[in-house]
């Protein structure tokens, strides 16, 4: 935003524009996350380890083995949106001890958000499951350590 004014001599002045902060495009980040989810799904690493997948998506850094960042952790809302966009199998919540019919049936983003809220993604079981997933995908992705609890 430019601000105009007058200098002491009455000459009009214009402030220079604010520098632009360049961040990775959100679409590019989501594309990389979709690729990650595709690998996890195709290799069968999510089957029986859905809690670990949620834990990794929410609380851990994910990078390619070449060091390219994929994610530095997502909010619950972003994870639920991502699972909706990739059309993750809604039956996966059974692994969390949840009944799919007890969650929001019409709004898929809300469905996943409710599942995450009830999953215990900060539990020791989630940390263990996240470590298991990290080892399973180590051929293509480097998943950082679990966040430390306060």
Residue, then its C-alpha position, 0 to 999 in steps of 0.5 A: x500500500x502506497x502512502x502519499x504525503x508532502x516533504x518539508x519542501x512541499x514536494x509530493x512523496x510516495x512511499x515504496x511498496x512493501x516487499x512481497x513475502x513469497x511463500x510456497x503456493x498452497x496448491x503446490x503444498x496440497x499436491x505434494x501431500x496428495x502424492x504422499x497420501x497416494x504413496x501411503x495408500x498404494x503401498x498399503x501403509x495406511x491400512x491398520x495404521x490410520x492413527x499413525x497417518x493422522x498423527x504424522x499429517x498433523x504433528x510432524x514434518x514431512x519431506x522427500x528423501x531429497x530434502x524437499x519439504x512436503x509439510x510442516x504439520x497441518x491443522x485438523x481443518x486442513x487434514x479433514x479437507x485433504x482427506x475429503x479431497x482425496x476421497x479417503x475411505x470413510x471406513x478407515x475410522x473403524x480403526x480408531x474405534x469409531x462407527x462411521x454412522x455416528x459421524x456427520x454423514x453429509x458433510x465429509x469435511x466435518x466427518x473427518x474433523x469429528x474423527x480427528x477430534x476423537x482419535x487421540x492424535x496426541x496419545x502415546x499410541x499415536x506417536x508409536x503408530x506415527x513412528x511405524x509409518x515413518x519407518x514404512x515410508x522411509x524409502x521415499x519420505x523423511x518424516x520428522x520426530x514427534x513433537x514433544x509434549x509440554 
